[in-house]
Amino acid sequence: MQFFSTRDHNRVVSASQAIAQGLSDEGGLFVPQSFPKVDLNDMLGLDYIGRAEYVLSRFLTDFTPEEIKACAESAYGGGKFDDNTPAPVVSLDEHGENKHILELWHGPTCAFKDMALQILPHLLTRSLKKTADGKTAVILVATSGDTGKAALEGFKDVAGTEMIVFYPENGVSPMQKRQMNTQEGENVCVCAIHGNFDDAQTGVKKIFTDPALKAELAQHNKMFSSANSINWGRLLPQIVYYFSAYSDLLKVGKVQLGQEINIVVPTGNFGNILAAYYAKKMGLPVHKLICASNANNVLTEFLRTGVYDRNRQFFTTISPSMDILVSSNLERLLYDLTGRDSERVAGWMQQLSETGRYEVEPEILKQLQEIFYAGFCDDAQTCGAIHEIYNMSHYVCDTHTAVAIQVYRHYLAETQDTKTPTVVASTANPYKFATSVLLSVDQTKASGDDLANVRALEALTGAPIPQPIAALEGKPVRFTQCCTPDGMSDMVLSGLGIAKE
């Protein structure tokens, strides 16, 4: 299995090269040459580790079966996930809806990013041994909240790696900030930036493609890599849980083999829903992929009109992991829908960089609308969804999952599609956003302190506080640095102990 760059079809690498490098030299994203079909019957008798092995082995053809097995067992076994069940499905019966919540937050940082970032260090270190001649991987991460902590936890003290995480100073929840700034590990560094997530993401991409910086690292036997979903090794494991959810629904009779489902995904950077699209290409029976956005509704507009325009007001919302106006993984989808026309994709990405806008042709928009439904909601609707779900089902959901459920309601109102079983990707434990969730359930119980609101939410709802959140109380803050987007390169060199020339 070879991998191609979305911006230059002549750049071809192996799976391990794609994972080790993270991003192509000219800024393109790596995609596999094909998407092998999966036999759903093969998955039914497997546990989550087995399902991960099954999917990963279709793409990581320069890994041995033993290596893939070891990676999956190290990531998903050993008690790292609650009840050793990484991705359970909970069925909710509201308004007669055939709705099932895919809980992706039972890992060590209470967010769906654990599903990929517990296995990526194992994939990356093996890839480095195959391709990088013993170089240390310097992993740069831009985060809107959850990726940063999950990456830090996954890579802490992993030999042969160093990690630097950038996050928007005022663009993550207090709990997300506390999780990152108290992170343990001798090989990690965290820095806030004056700006939003898009500034952080753009800064990281510039560093990746800076020849002088790459040369500087090479002199110290280091190379850049990524733990963001621009890295194929991050995106690939996310395909697994959609197949796993379908298999679990099959086992309990909620769907019949071959029956189509809807999948609702709250997303800003488009990686999580792209993984569902790739699962569909591999044979998962999907009727509609429902893309849910918050007030930063650039994806909704694009999927409805074909115009991508980031020149708009940026909103800081109560679902901060989706506060994004430049959705990196959309590039991979466009590459696929254009029949792998890298020149066309590169042109759009250049327009986006230069003008903040591009528009796809009518035939591409037609394909988009056949596959996707897109909608968005504001903070008031998000709070309302949390309140209503709790009152009806006594189920506590976070602010991102609530966006997905609210947009799904918009979909039902527009289409009357009440018969199709629907899986909602639940991306974070509600305690990561305890203050917003508590205010939504009962605003009289909230105070100004996030940890106090954690305890109040537990007292009110009875939902247990996850151990990783409880352990934050009293943990010392290690990282307080802050820089401008233009200062990110200097911060990287400083964090690595490399003197600037």
JOMOVEN-V507539 format. One record per residue. N is the residue number from 0. RES is the residue in one letter. PHI is phi as a letter, one per 40 degrees, with the letter a starting at -180 (999 if undefined). OMEGA is omega as a letter, one per 30 degrees, with the letter a starting at -180 (* if undefined). D_FIRST is the distance of its C-alpha to the first C-alpha in Angstrom with 2 decimals. Layout:
n->[N N]
res->[RES RES]
phi->[PHI PHI]
omega->[OMEGA OMEGA]
d_first->[D_FIRST D_FIRST]
This chain:
n->[0 1 2 3 4 5 6 7 8 9 10 11 12 13 14 15 16 17 18 19 20 21 22 23 24 25 26 27 28 29 30 31 32 33 34 35 36 37 38 39 40 41 42 43 44 45 46 47 48 49 50 51 52 53 54 55 56 57 58 59 60 61 62 63 64 65 66 67 68 69 70 71 72 73 74 75 76 77 78 79 80 81 82 83 84 85 86 87 88 89 90 91 92 93 94 95 96 97 98 99 100 101 102 103 104 105 106 107 108 109 110 111 112 113 114 115 116 117 118 119 120 121 122 123 124 125 126 127 128 129 130 131 132 133 134 135 136 137 138 139 140 141 142 143 144 145 146 147 148 149 150 151 152 153 154 155 156 157 158 159 160 161 162 163 164 165 166 167 168 169 170 171 172 173 174 175 176 177 178 179 180 181 182 183 184 185 186 187 188 189 190 191 192 193 194 195 196 197 198 199 200 201 202 203 204 205 206 207 208 209 210 211 212 213 214 215 216 217 218 219 220 221 222 223 224 225 226 227 228 229 230 231 232 233 234 235 236 237 238 239 240 241 242 243 244 245 246 247 248 249 250 251 252 253 254 255 256 257 258 259 260 261 262 263 264 265 266 267 268 269 270 271 272 273 274 275 276 277 278 279 280 281 282 283 284 285 286 287 288 289 290 291 292 293 294 295 296 297 298 299 300 301 302 303 304 305 306 307 308 309 310 311 312 313 314 315 316 317 318 319 320 321 322 323 324 325 326 327 328 329 330 331 332 333 334 335 336 337 338 339 340 341 342 343 344 345 346 347 348 349 350 351 352 353 354 355 356 357 358 359 360 361 362 363 364 365 366 367 368 369 370 371 372 373 374 375 376 377 378 379 380 381 382 383 384 385 386 387 388 389 390 391 392 393 394 395 396 397 398 399 400 401 402 403 404 405 406 407 408 409 410 411 412 413 414 415 416 417 418 419 420 421 422 423 424 425 426 427 428 429 430 431 432 433 434 435 436 437 438 439 440 441 442 443 444 445 446 447 448 449 450 451 452 453 454 455 456 457 458 459 460 461 462 463 464 465 466 467 468 469 470 471 472 473 474 475 476 477 478 479 480 481 482 483 484 485 486 487 488 489 490 491 492 493 494 495 496 497 498 499 500]
res->[M Q F F S T R D H N R V V S A S Q A I A Q G L S D E G G L F V P Q S F P K V D L N D M L G L D Y I G R A E Y V L S R F L T D F T P E E I K A C A E S A Y G G G K F D D N T P A P V V S L D E H G E N K H I L E L W H G P T C A F K D M A L Q I L P H L L T R S L K K T A D G K T A V I L V A T S G D T G K A A L E G F K D V A G T E M I V F Y P E N G V S P M Q K R Q M N T Q E G E N V C V C A I H G N F D D A Q T G V K K I F T D P A L K A E L A Q H N K M F S S A N S I N W G R L L P Q I V Y Y F S A Y S D L L K V G K V Q L G Q E I N I V V P T G N F G N I L A A Y Y A K K M G L P V H K L I C A S N A N N V L T E F L R T G V Y D R N R Q F F T T I S P S M D I L V S S N L E R L L Y D L T G R D S E R V A G W M Q Q L S E T G R Y E V E P E I L K Q L Q E I F Y A G F C D D A Q T C G A I H E I Y N M S H Y V C D T H T A V A I Q V Y R H Y L A E T Q D T K T P T V V A S T A N P Y K F A T S V L L S V D Q T K A S G D D L A N V R A L E A L T G A P I P Q P I A A L E G K P V R F T Q C C T P D G M S D M V L S G L G I A K E]
phi->[999 b b b c c b a c c c b b c d c c c c c c g b c d c h c b c b c c a b c c b c c c c c d c c c c c c c c d c c c c c b c c c b c d c c c c c c c c c c b b g g c b d f f b c b c b b c b b b f g c c b b c c c b b c c c b g a c c c d b c c c d d c c c c c c c c c b b f g c c c c c c b b b c i c d d c c c d c c b d f c d g b b b b b b b c d b b b c d c c c c d c c b c c h c b b a b a c b c i b c c c c c c c c c c c d b c d c c c c c c d c b f b a c a b b c c c c d c c c d c c c d c c c c c c c c c c c b g c b b d g c c b c b b b c a b c g c c c c c c c c c d c c h c c b c a c b c b b c c c c c c d c c c c b g b b a c c a c c b c b c b c c b c a b b c d c d d c c c d c c c g g c c c c c d c c c c c c c c b g a a b c c d c c d c c d c c c b b b a a a c c c c c c c c d c c c c c c b f b c b c c c c c c c c c c c c c d c c c b f c c c c d b b b c c b a c d c c b d c c c c c c c a c c c c b c b c c c c d c c c c c c b g c c c c d c c d c c c g c c c b b b c a a c d c c c c c c c c c c c g b c c c]
omega->[l a a l l a l a l l a a l l a l l a a a l a l a a l l l a l a a l l a l a l a l a a a a a l a l l l l l a a a a l a a a l l l l l l l l a l a a l a a l l l l l a l a l a a a l l a l l l l a a l a a a l a a a a a a l l l a l l a l a l a a l l l a a l l l l a a a l l l l l l a l a l a l l a a a a a l l a a a a l l a l l l a l a l l l a a a l l l a l l l l a a l a l l a a a l a a l l l a l a a l l a l l l l l l a a l a a l l l l l a l l l l l l l a l l a l l a l l a a a a l a a l l a l l l l l l a a l l l l a a l a l l l a a l a l a l a a l l l l l l l l l a l l a a l a l a a a l l a l a a l l l a a l a a l l a l l a l l a l a l l a a l a a l l a a a l l l l a l a a l a l l a l l a l l l a l l l a a a a a l a l a a a l l l l a a l a a l a l l l l a a l l l l l l a a a a a a a a l a l a a l l l l a a l l l l l l l a a a a a a a a l a l l l l a a l a a l a a a l a l l a a a a l a a l a a a a l l l a l l l a a a a l a l l a a l l a a a l a a l a a a a l a l l l a a l l l l a l a l a l l l a *]
d_first->[0.00 3.78 6.80 10.14 13.68 15.89 18.70 17.40 14.71 15.17 13.93 10.33 9.10 6.84 7.00 10.37 11.54 11.10 13.07 15.54 16.32 16.52 17.47 16.83 19.86 21.39 21.14 18.19 15.80 12.03 10.24 6.81 6.52 7.82 9.77 10.15 13.90 15.74 18.99 21.51 23.68 21.23 21.74 25.50 26.50 24.25 25.44 23.58 21.96 20.74 19.43 17.50 15.97 15.13 13.32 11.60 10.29 8.27 6.11 7.18 5.93 8.03 10.82 13.25 14.70 17.81 16.42 15.05 18.42 20.37 18.86 19.64 23.05 23.97 23.23 24.75 27.26 30.40 32.37 30.49 30.65 33.90 34.60 31.09 30.04 27.57 27.58 30.74 31.84 35.50 37.15 39.80 42.34 43.89 45.65 44.27 40.69 37.89 36.21 34.09 33.28 29.93 31.11 28.38 30.85 31.74 30.11 31.83 32.26 33.02 30.37 27.10 25.32 25.76 23.22 20.44 22.45 23.42 19.88 18.62 20.90 19.47 15.82 17.11 19.39 16.87 14.50 17.68 18.54 15.33 15.57 18.99 21.62 23.61 24.04 25.32 23.29 25.69 24.46 26.13 26.62 28.52 29.78 31.96 32.87 30.52 27.38 29.65 31.24 28.16 26.34 29.53 29.90 26.35 26.46 30.18 30.92 27.31 27.51 25.83 25.84 28.39 28.46 30.50 30.85 32.66 34.28 36.91 40.27 41.73 38.60 37.76 39.87 42.34 40.46 37.10 38.93 40.67 37.47 35.92 39.10 39.95 36.55 36.82 34.80 35.52 32.28 32.51 34.43 35.20 36.82 38.15 38.30 41.02 39.08 36.71 33.05 32.05 33.95 32.07 28.63 29.60 31.01 27.89 25.76 28.48 28.42 24.66 25.12 28.48 28.30 31.55 30.47 27.18 29.31 31.80 29.26 27.86 31.47 31.51 28.20 26.57 23.71 23.14 20.60 20.85 21.34 21.88 19.59 18.44 16.15 12.91 13.94 17.13 16.01 13.52 16.40 18.62 16.91 18.10 21.78 22.03 20.93 23.24 26.11 25.90 25.89 28.90 30.73 30.20 31.68 34.81 35.30 34.85 32.41 31.99 28.71 27.33 29.78 28.56 28.99 29.44 27.70 29.73 28.26 30.40 28.34 28.96 25.71 23.86 21.04 22.41 22.87 19.55 17.99 20.35 19.32 15.64 17.12 19.17 16.30 14.91 18.39 20.72 24.07 25.09 28.22 28.39 26.71 29.73 29.35 32.26 33.63 36.77 39.25 36.56 35.56 33.53 30.69 33.29 34.78 31.49 30.35 33.90 34.69 31.63 33.26 31.66 34.56 34.69 38.23 39.97 41.75 39.70 40.85 40.87 40.67 40.91 37.17 36.18 32.46 32.27 34.54 32.02 32.41 29.17 26.24 23.19 20.49 22.17 20.44 17.04 18.94 20.65 17.54 16.48 20.07 20.67 17.97 15.94 19.08 18.57 22.09 23.67 22.03 23.05 26.51 26.88 25.85 28.37 31.00 30.39 30.83 33.91 35.67 34.15 33.53 31.53 31.78 29.31 30.47 32.01 29.19 26.75 29.47 29.93 26.31 26.66 29.88 28.64 26.03 27.88 31.39 32.44 35.51 37.08 40.08 42.30 43.44 46.47 44.44 42.02 45.05 46.50 43.43 43.48 47.22 47.02 44.17 46.10 49.36 47.98 45.61 46.48 42.80 42.19 39.18 38.18 38.52 34.90 34.78 38.16 36.80 34.26 37.06 39.40 36.94 36.27 40.05 40.03 37.44 39.69 42.72 41.14 39.51 41.52 38.27 39.70 38.30 34.53 33.54 32.27 30.23 31.18 28.92 31.45 30.21 32.99 35.91 39.13 40.66 38.37 40.46 43.62 46.16 44.76 44.27 47.76 49.33 47.73 48.99 52.43 53.18 56.43 54.63 52.66 53.72 52.45 50.69 47.10 47.53 50.83 49.10 46.56 49.50 51.24 48.23 48.08 51.85 51.70 48.74 48.39 44.62 43.95 43.05 39.72 40.25 38.05 40.28 43.50 42.65 42.68 46.46 48.10 44.91 45.55 43.94 42.09 40.78 43.02 41.65 41.41 40.56 40.27 36.93 38.05 38.61 35.13 34.17 37.35 36.72 33.32 35.04 37.92 35.81 34.10 37.51 36.88 40.05 39.79 40.70]
